[in-house]
Amino acid sequence: MVTAMLFAGGIGARMQSSDLPKQFLEVGGKPIIVHTMEHFAKHFMVDGIVVACKEDWIDYLVDLVKEFGIKKVRAIVPGGETGYASIHNGVMAVSQFSKNPDDIILICDGVRPMLSEKLITDCIEETKKHKTAVPVTPSIDSLLYSTDGTSCKKSYDRNTMYITQAPQGYTMERILWAHSEAEKRGITNPISSSELFIELGESVHIFKGERFNIKVTTPEDLITLRSQFYYENYKKFAKEELKYGL
């Protein structure tokens, strides 16, 4: 069994979108989270979807699921105070029905509307082989290290630096172990599941991600996303014109 677990429990403060959480901002006629969910709902290898949602927006998300006819949704559960807490709630919800230790959970931000079928497939296949699978892209920028944001005396070799993406794939056995160990060791807020494993002294398998797979976090990301949707729609329109000789 393969279950996609989307976490969308935050308010998106960096988006500066007043009182509307970023996952519900509309692009191309649909909220961002609907685009993200649809990629998993349509994927032939994904059996179910669980969403950890900001609690006072659950009813709204339920209505969106019905409105857009999103299939495979098994549960929508309350998110937590942090991203990790939301992930934890989602993982526990998946564990209620995904009982085989080799079952796969795909942990993904709710704001990844540019996911491709290939990336999801690659993540599942890599997880089957390695029990963990984290998509990454090589850093193309120079990296400087600073603790105060104003001065720097250290840099990193960008050839050894990678940017993590999602979905991140784990077997249920591995992710449940990690969350149990985190509780025992007092680890309360790792940035991502891959960093949780690293903080626990474990290694994770990485594989090639896709640069178009953006996480919509800032107003600039939203501009990029809307530009891409506009471009894709333009291409479709142009093809139709050529087809009918317009």
Secondary structure, 3 states (H helix, E strand, C coil): CEEEEEEECCCCHHHCCCCCCHHHCEECCEEHHHHHHHHHHCCCCCCEEEEEECHHHHHHHHHHHHHCCCCCEEEEEECCCCHHHHHHHHHHHHHCCCCCCCCEEEEEECCCCCCCHHHHHHHHHHHHHHCEEEEEEECCCCEEECCCCCCCCEEECHHHCEEECCCEEEEHHHHHHHHHHHHHHCCCCCCCHHHHHHHCCCCCCEEECCCCCCCCCCHHHHHHHHHHHHHHHHHHHHHHHHHHCC
